[in-house]
Each structure stands twice: as structure tokens, then as C-alpha cells.
């Protein structure tokens, strides 16, 4: 079976990428979307809270509404998709082995592939919590799914570990469904999620949030009966004498997300150890020509709006690739990070005849800062500066490569994104 474009994953990244391909002149019949779940939409289907689509739709909707809108658009264009389908393997020749109810076990040969598999939660093992292994221990994403999609409650009284946005949204949801949340524990000295969610999800529902606190032990045989919480020092180690036992019949944890990239480990696609996603250029093309990636498969995003932005870029990039498969970059500029920069995407810029103007460099910092100055350096010389002001690792920063900046980057083998704190500052660019 042959297809020009195969998109693996039908979350917001996969669906918007398919629509973007069509907007850029690709025939809908040339596209195939592969989804392992029973319906299109990915994790949007379990997000019944609002806050999605602000920039894309110019209105705020729930995740389920956005999934429905995008799925309807795919059906209207008659883009082919297969659900309940599992991709087993992807190789450098852009052959995809898949098992599906429609085609059985088959190999699909594509001209271009878009990896939009999204992300997965880290397992409980990453927490290294002592005690027994009873029923009633769930990840935050699993609870969101079983409550919102299946209509089941994980328990009557819950302790939550982690204060990311998802954990707080789940805590609120459990209370709205008639359960109770004994507390939310956060090992850090500050909430990992937004201040807005702390107020909306916890304070408004009188759910206690304990900072510098973690869960150290789980009690129970067949079913969880209680957990032990304790204060932690700055290194994250439990402080003796601060232990406290809390009775509960369910425990929900959020210990982070990682890109879902298991199927490409043998493809020869280079992975970034910081983002856990693929190394990409400004077109979100991997080191295997003709294989692109976007969304949470590249890096974990804080907003769906950035996923939308990337997916639209990939739609344009796929069209350019199909029109000129033999094009080779004139030069490549590596992008490196200073110590306060957690990561940046893309990891390099490939210059073709059209240049690198109007591309975007996304980055995150590694902590919370009040007055941050972001600069770009080429051979030790500062070529860009921006007084960003307040910034934390929770948000994505952007550097737009303007015409002036692209001229300054020309000829460089590498550029470095730097960050330093200033006494005073505001959010302004200086590209002069």
C-alpha cells in the first residue's frame, strides 16, 4: 500500500498538520492518518475543561469541543484515517508496518511521514515511593481518562502528589464529581502549574496545597488505606520527624510527561536527551529526510496553541519537501544553550535558497526568574537581545528570526542562546 503522506497520531498536532497540508495544496486523498485509539482527537477527548483554541479559533473552548471541530473538518475533506491501529515499526525508507482492523497487518510506503504520537506519563517507578503495591494508585492522566470518558471514580478520598496543571485539574474534577481530596503535595517550594490553576482548582475548592512536601510511603494490602507524607529539604530528601499519615482510598500522582517516541528508536532518528524528542531543523524535519515531527512528540508543550503553530509549520514543510525532494541545505547552523536555558527547538537551522528568515526558535529556561535577559551570540558576539522580564520553566519563549537577524546569523557554524538575570527589565526586543 502506498500513500504520499502518513501522519501517525490524531491529537491536535496530527489533525492540524493534515488540515495544513490540504491548505498548502496537497490533495486530501494523498493523506492517511493512523490512530491507535478508537476515535480521532487524542488526549483532547478527555479534556472537558476549557482553555483550548484561543489563538487558533479566536475563542476559548473545551478540549472535547476542539477535538470535535478538528475531526469534523477531517471528515468533510474526506481525509482517510484508520483507528484502533497500532504502528509497529518505521524505517529510513519511510515504510510503516501497522496492524489495523481495516487493513490487517500491512506495510505502508510513504513519501513523507509526520510523527505526531504525542506524549506519555512517566510511571510510578520514577517516584521511588516505599511501601506496598495495592490497588488505588493512579497517574493523573489515567484518572482524567477514567473519570471523564468512562464515568468511574478512582476512590472517595484522594491524596494527590504533584502540582502541575493536570494534577490540579484532576483534583478539582474529583471534588466536582462528589469525592474529596485530602491534600495536594508538591516537593518543590512553588507550584509547578500556573498561579491561575492554583486559585481556580485548589483555593476555590478549599483543597490544601502543601509545598516542600512529598509522599514517602504507601499503606494497604489489596486496596490502598493511607499514605505517609513528609517535608523535604532543598535536595528533595525527606526530613525525619516531619512524617504524617493520611488516610485515603486512592493516590494520584503526576511525575511528568515524555514524548512518545518508542517506535522510532530503531529508525536512525536522532533524539535529544533533554527534550526526549527528535533533533529537528526549523521545518521540524528530522535527520532522516522526509520524516517530520510536531507537537508533544517533539517536546512537552505548555499550551495547545504552540502545538497548533508547529503543526501548521509542518504542513507547509511537507509540501515544500514533496515539491523538491532533492534539495540540500547550503549550510547548517547548530543552536547551543547556556546554563540557564533548559532546551531549545529546533536544534539547528538549515539554510536553503529561501534563507532562514521568519523561522522561530522556541526555548525554555531551567528555573524561575524575575528579570531575564535573553541574548543570541555568534562567535562570542551578541547579535540579538531581549529583556524578557519574569519567566519560568513553565512557559515557552520564542525568538523570531527576522530578516535583520537572519543576515547576522549567516555564515555561522553555531549560535548560542544565553540567559542572564538583570536588576531591571521589561519584555522588549533589540535587533538593531
C-alpha positions as CSV (number, residue, x, y, z in Angstrom):
1,X,0.0,0.0,0.0
2,X,1.3,3.5,-1.0
3,X,0.4,6.9,0.4
4,X,2.1,10.2,-0.2
5,X,1.8,11.4,3.4
6,X,1.2,9.3,6.5
7,X,0.5,11.1,9.8
8,X,1.0,8.9,12.9
9,X,-1.3,10.2,15.7
10,X,-4.6,12.2,15.6
11,X,-4.2,14.5,18.5
12,X,-4.2,18.3,17.8
13,X,-0.8,18.0,16.2
14,X,-1.8,15.3,13.7
15,X,-5.2,16.7,12.8
16,X,-4.0,20.3,12.3
17,X,-1.0,19.1,10.3
18,X,-3.3,17.2,8.0
19,X,-5.5,20.3,7.6
20,X,-2.4,22.4,7.0
21,X,-1.2,20.0,4.3
22,X,-4.5,20.5,2.4
23,X,-4.4,24.3,2.9
24,X,-1.0,24.2,1.2
25,X,-2.2,22.4,-1.9
26,X,-1.9,18.7,-1.0
27,X,-4.9,16.6,-2.1
28,X,-6.8,15.1,0.9
29,X,-6.7,11.7,-0.9
30,X,-2.9,11.7,-0.6
31,X,-3.1,11.7,3.3
32,X,-3.5,8.9,5.7
33,X,-3.9,9.4,9.5
34,X,-3.2,6.4,11.8
35,X,-4.7,6.5,15.3
36,X,-4.3,3.8,17.9
37,X,-7.4,4.9,19.9
38,X,-10.9,4.2,18.8
39,X,-11.6,7.8,17.7
40,X,-9.8,10.9,16.5
41,X,-8.7,13.6,18.9
42,X,-6.1,12.1,21.1
43,X,-5.9,13.3,24.7
44,X,-8.2,16.3,23.8
45,X,-11.1,13.8,24.2
46,X,-10.5,13.5,27.9
47,X,-10.1,17.3,28.5
48,X,-13.5,18.5,29.3
49,X,-12.2,21.7,30.8
50,X,-11.9,25.0,28.8
51,X,-8.8,26.8,27.8
52,X,-8.2,25.5,24.3
53,X,-8.1,27.1,20.9
54,X,-7.6,30.8,21.9
55,X,-5.3,31.7,19.1
56,X,-6.4,29.1,16.5
57,X,-10.2,29.6,16.9
58,X,-10.1,33.1,18.4
59,X,-12.3,31.8,21.1
60,X,-11.8,29.5,24.2
61,X,-13.4,26.0,24.0
62,X,-13.0,22.7,25.9
63,X,-10.6,20.1,24.7
64,X,-13.5,17.8,23.6
65,X,-15.1,20.7,21.5
66,X,-11.7,21.3,19.8
67,X,-11.4,17.6,19.1
68,X,-14.9,17.5,17.6
69,X,-14.2,20.6,15.4
70,X,-11.0,19.2,14.0
71,X,-12.4,15.7,13.5
72,X,-15.4,17.1,11.6
73,X,-13.0,19.1,9.4
74,X,-11.0,15.9,8.6
75,X,-14.2,14.1,7.6
76,X,-15.5,17.0,5.5
77,X,-12.3,16.9,3.5
78,X,-12.6,13.1,3.3
79,X,-9.1,12.6,4.5
80,X,-8.6,8.9,5.1
81,X,-8.0,7.8,8.7
82,X,-7.8,4.4,10.5
83,X,-8.5,4.0,14.2
84,X,-7.7,1.1,16.6
85,X,-4.5,0.8,14.6
86,X,-1.0,0.2,16.0
87,X,2.2,1.2,14.3
88,X,4.8,-1.4,14.9
89,X,7.8,-0.1,13.0
90,X,9.0,2.9,10.9
91,X,12.3,2.6,8.9
92,X,14.5,5.1,7.0
93,X,12.9,4.1,3.7
94,X,9.7,5.5,5.1
95,X,8.0,2.1,5.4
96,X,5.4,1.8,8.1
97,X,4.3,-1.6,9.5
98,X,0.9,-1.3,11.0
99,X,-1.9,-3.6,12.4
100,X,-5.4,-2.3,11.9
101,X,-9.0,-3.7,11.6
102,X,-9.3,-2.2,8.1
103,X,-6.1,-3.5,6.5
104,X,-4.9,-6.2,8.9
105,X,-1.1,-6.5,9.1
106,X,0.3,-4.4,6.3
107,X,3.3,-2.3,5.2
108,X,2.6,1.3,4.0
109,X,5.2,3.0,1.8
110,X,5.0,6.8,2.3
111,X,6.8,9.7,0.5
112,X,6.7,11.7,3.8
113,X,5.9,10.8,7.4
114,X,4.8,13.1,10.2
115,X,5.3,11.8,13.7
116,X,2.6,13.2,15.9
117,X,2.3,10.5,18.6
118,X,2.0,12.9,21.5
119,X,3.4,12.0,24.9
120,X,3.0,9.6,27.8
121,X,3.2,9.9,31.5
122,X,6.2,8.7,33.5
123,X,5.4,5.7,35.6
124,X,5.1,5.5,39.4
125,X,8.5,3.8,39.5
126,X,10.1,7.3,38.8
127,X,8.8,8.4,42.2
128,X,10.6,5.7,44.2
129,X,8.0,5.6,46.9
130,X,8.3,2.9,49.5
131,X,5.5,0.6,50.8
132,X,3.2,-1.9,49.3
133,X,1.6,-2.1,45.9
134,X,-2.2,-2.0,46.5
135,X,-5.0,-1.1,44.1
136,X,-6.0,2.6,44.0
137,X,-2.7,4.1,42.8
138,X,-3.2,6.1,39.5
139,X,-1.4,8.6,37.3
140,X,-3.2,11.9,36.8
141,X,-3.8,11.2,33.1
142,X,-5.3,7.8,33.9
143,X,-7.7,9.4,36.4
144,X,-8.7,12.1,33.9
145,X,-9.5,9.4,31.4
146,X,-11.5,7.0,33.6
147,X,-13.5,9.8,35.2
148,X,-14.2,11.9,32.1
149,X,-14.5,9.2,29.5
150,X,-15.5,6.1,31.4
151,X,-17.6,7.7,34.2
152,X,-15.8,5.9,37.1
153,X,-14.3,7.4,40.3
154,X,-10.9,6.2,41.5
155,X,-12.0,6.5,45.1
156,X,-13.8,8.6,47.7
157,X,-10.8,10.2,49.4
158,X,-7.7,11.0,47.4
159,X,-4.2,12.3,48.1
160,X,-2.5,14.0,45.1
161,X,1.2,14.3,44.5
162,X,2.4,17.0,42.1
163,X,1.1,20.5,41.4
164,X,1.3,20.6,37.6
165,X,-1.7,21.9,35.8
166,X,-3.0,18.4,35.0
167,X,-2.8,17.3,38.7
168,X,-4.7,20.4,39.8
169,X,-7.4,20.0,37.2
170,X,-7.8,16.3,38.2
171,X,-8.1,17.3,41.9
172,X,-10.8,19.8,41.1
173,X,-12.6,17.2,38.9
174,X,-12.7,14.7,41.7
175,X,-14.3,17.2,44.1
176,X,-16.9,18.2,41.4
177,X,-17.8,14.5,41.0
178,X,-18.5,14.1,44.7
179,X,-15.2,12.9,46.0
180,X,-12.8,14.6,48.4
181,X,-9.1,15.5,48.1
182,X,-7.3,15.3,51.4
183,X,-4.4,17.4,50.1
184,X,-2.1,18.1,47.2
185,X,1.6,17.6,47.9
186,X,4.3,19.4,46.0
187,X,8.0,18.6,46.6
188,X,9.2,22.0,45.3
189,X,8.9,25.3,47.1
190,X,6.4,26.5,44.4
191,X,3.6,25.1,42.3
192,X,4.6,23.5,39.0
193,X,1.4,24.7,37.4
194,X,0.1,28.2,36.8
195,X,-0.9,30.6,39.6
196,X,-4.3,30.7,37.8
197,X,-4.8,27.0,38.3
198,X,-3.8,27.1,41.9
199,X,-6.5,29.6,42.5
200,X,-9.2,28.0,40.3
201,X,-8.6,24.4,41.1
202,X,-7.4,24.4,44.7
203,X,-8.1,27.6,46.6
204,X,-11.6,28.0,45.3
205,X,-12.4,24.4,46.3
206,X,-10.5,24.6,49.6
207,X,-8.1,21.9,48.7
208,X,-4.9,22.2,50.9
209,X,-1.6,22.5,48.9
210,X,1.5,21.6,50.9
211,X,4.8,22.9,49.5
212,X,8.1,21.2,50.1
213,X,6.2,18.0,50.9
214,X,6.2,14.6,49.3
215,X,4.6,11.2,49.7
216,X,7.1,8.8,51.3
217,X,5.2,5.6,51.8
218,X,2.0,3.8,50.7
219,X,0.0,1.6,53.1
220,X,-2.5,-1.1,52.2
221,X,-2.7,-4.7,51.1
222,X,-5.4,-5.3,48.4
223,X,-6.5,-1.6,48.5
224,X,-4.7,1.5,49.5
225,X,-5.5,2.5,53.1
226,X,-3.3,5.5,53.7
227,X,-0.1,7.3,52.6
228,X,2.7,8.9,54.6
229,X,3.7,12.4,53.7
230,X,6.8,14.3,54.9
231,X,8.6,17.6,54.5
232,X,11.6,17.6,52.2
233,X,14.8,19.7,52.2
234,X,16.2,21.6,49.2
235,X,17.7,18.4,47.8
236,X,14.3,16.7,47.9
237,X,15.1,14.3,50.7
238,X,12.5,13.6,53.4
239,X,13.2,15.4,56.8
240,X,13.0,12.9,59.7
241,X,10.4,13.8,62.3
242,X,8.0,15.5,59.8
243,X,6.2,12.3,58.8
244,X,2.4,12.4,58.8
245,X,0.0,9.6,58.0
246,X,-3.1,10.5,56.0
247,X,-6.0,8.0,55.4
248,X,-7.2,7.7,51.9
249,X,-8.5,5.1,49.4
250,X,-6.8,6.4,46.3
251,X,-3.5,8.1,45.5
252,X,-3.0,10.1,42.3
253,X,0.5,11.2,41.1
254,X,1.9,13.4,38.4
255,X,5.6,13.0,37.8
256,X,6.0,14.4,34.3
257,X,5.4,13.6,30.7
258,X,7.8,12.4,28.0
259,X,7.4,12.3,24.2
260,X,6.1,9.1,22.9
261,X,8.9,8.0,20.6
262,X,9.4,4.3,21.2
263,X,8.5,3.3,17.6
264,X,11.3,5.4,16.1
265,X,14.2,4.3,18.3
266,X,15.4,1.9,15.6
267,X,14.7,4.2,12.7
268,X,18.0,6.1,13.0
269,X,16.3,9.3,14.0
270,X,18.5,11.3,16.4
271,X,16.9,12.0,19.8
272,X,17.6,15.0,22.1
273,X,18.4,13.8,25.6
274,X,16.9,17.0,27.1
275,X,13.6,17.1,25.2
276,X,13.3,13.3,24.6
277,X,12.1,14.3,21.2
278,X,13.9,14.3,17.8
279,X,16.6,16.7,16.7
280,X,14.9,18.9,14.1
281,X,15.6,21.9,11.9
282,X,13.3,24.9,11.6
283,X,11.0,22.9,9.3
284,X,10.6,20.3,12.1
285,X,12.3,17.8,9.8
286,X,14.4,15.1,11.5
287,X,17.8,13.9,10.4
288,X,16.0,11.3,8.2
289,X,14.9,13.3,5.2
290,X,11.2,13.3,4.6
291,X,10.3,12.4,8.2
292,X,8.9,15.3,10.2
293,X,7.6,15.6,13.8
294,X,5.5,18.1,15.7
295,X,3.5,18.5,19.0
296,X,4.4,16.7,22.2
297,X,6.4,14.1,20.2
298,X,9.0,16.9,19.8
299,X,8.8,18.4,23.3
300,X,6.3,18.8,26.0
301,X,4.2,21.9,25.4
302,X,2.6,24.1,28.0
303,X,-0.1,25.4,25.5
304,X,-2.0,23.7,22.7
305,X,-1.5,27.0,20.8
306,X,2.2,26.1,20.3
307,X,1.2,22.6,19.1
308,X,-1.1,24.3,16.5
309,X,1.7,26.6,15.4
310,X,4.2,23.8,14.9
311,X,1.7,21.6,13.1
312,X,0.9,24.4,10.6
313,X,4.6,24.8,10.0
314,X,5.0,21.1,9.3
315,X,2.1,21.2,6.9
316,X,4.0,23.8,4.9
317,X,7.3,22.0,5.3
318,X,5.8,18.7,3.9
319,X,4.5,20.5,0.8
320,X,8.0,22.0,0.2
321,X,9.7,18.7,0.6
322,X,7.3,16.9,-1.8
323,X,7.9,19.6,-4.4
324,X,11.6,19.4,-4.2
325,X,12.8,16.2,-2.5
326,X,16.4,16.5,-3.8
327,X,17.0,20.0,-2.2
328,X,20.1,20.1,0.0
329,X,20.9,22.8,2.6
330,X,23.6,25.3,1.7
331,X,24.7,25.5,5.3
332,X,23.7,24.3,8.7
333,X,23.9,26.4,11.9
334,X,23.9,24.5,15.2
335,X,22.0,26.0,18.2
336,X,23.5,25.6,21.6
337,X,22.2,26.7,25.0
338,X,23.9,28.4,28.0
339,X,23.4,27.0,31.5
340,X,20.1,28.8,32.3
341,X,18.5,27.5,29.1
342,X,16.8,24.1,29.6
343,X,16.5,23.4,25.9
344,X,15.7,24.9,22.5
345,X,13.9,23.7,19.5
346,X,14.9,23.5,16.7
347,X,18.4,22.2,17.5
348,X,19.8,23.5,14.2
349,X,18.9,25.8,11.3
350,X,19.2,24.5,7.7
351,X,19.7,27.3,5.2
352,X,18.2,26.7,1.7
353,X,17.8,29.1,-1.2
354,X,14.9,30.9,0.6
355,X,17.1,31.6,3.6
356,X,16.2,31.3,7.3
357,X,14.1,34.4,7.6
358,X,10.8,34.2,9.6
359,X,11.6,30.9,11.3
360,X,11.1,30.6,15.1
361,X,13.4,29.3,17.8
362,X,11.5,28.0,20.9
363,X,13.2,27.7,24.2
364,X,12.6,27.1,28.0
365,X,14.6,28.3,30.9
366,X,15.6,26.0,33.8
367,X,14.0,27.9,36.8
368,X,12.0,30.9,37.9
369,X,13.5,34.3,37.2
370,X,12.2,37.9,37.8
371,X,14.2,39.9,35.3
372,X,15.7,37.8,32.5
373,X,17.8,39.0,29.5
374,X,17.8,36.6,26.6
375,X,20.6,37.0,24.0
376,X,22.0,35.2,20.9
377,X,25.7,35.1,20.4
378,X,27.6,34.2,17.2
379,X,31.3,33.6,17.7
380,X,31.1,35.4,21.1
381,X,29.4,38.5,19.6
382,X,25.9,39.4,20.7
383,X,23.6,39.6,17.7
384,X,20.2,39.6,19.5
385,X,18.9,40.7,22.9
386,X,15.5,40.7,24.6
387,X,14.6,41.8,28.0
388,X,12.1,39.1,28.9
389,X,11.3,40.2,32.5
390,X,9.6,37.4,34.5
391,X,10.0,33.9,33.1
392,X,9.8,30.4,34.4
393,X,10.4,26.9,33.0
394,X,6.6,26.5,32.8
395,X,6.4,28.8,29.7
396,X,7.8,28.7,26.2
397,X,10.0,31.6,25.0
398,X,10.2,32.5,21.3
399,X,12.9,34.1,19.1
400,X,11.7,35.2,15.7
401,X,14.4,35.2,13.1
402,X,13.7,38.4,11.3
403,X,15.4,39.5,8.1
404,X,17.9,41.5,10.0
405,X,18.7,38.7,12.4
406,X,19.0,36.1,9.6
407,X,21.6,38.3,8.0
408,X,23.6,38.4,11.2
409,X,23.4,34.6,11.5
410,X,24.6,34.0,8.0
411,X,28.0,32.2,7.9
412,X,27.8,31.0,11.5
413,X,28.6,27.4,12.3
414,X,26.8,27.7,15.6
415,X,24.9,30.3,17.7
416,X,24.3,30.2,21.5
417,X,21.1,31.2,23.3
418,X,22.1,32.8,26.6
419,X,20.1,34.0,29.6
420,X,21.1,36.2,32.5
421,X,19.3,38.0,35.3
422,X,19.1,41.8,35.3
423,X,18.1,44.2,38.1
424,X,15.5,45.9,36.0
425,X,13.9,45.0,32.7
426,X,10.9,44.6,30.5
427,X,9.7,42.5,27.6
428,X,11.3,44.2,24.6
429,X,13.3,43.1,21.6
430,X,16.5,44.7,20.4
431,X,17.7,43.6,16.9
432,X,19.4,46.8,15.9
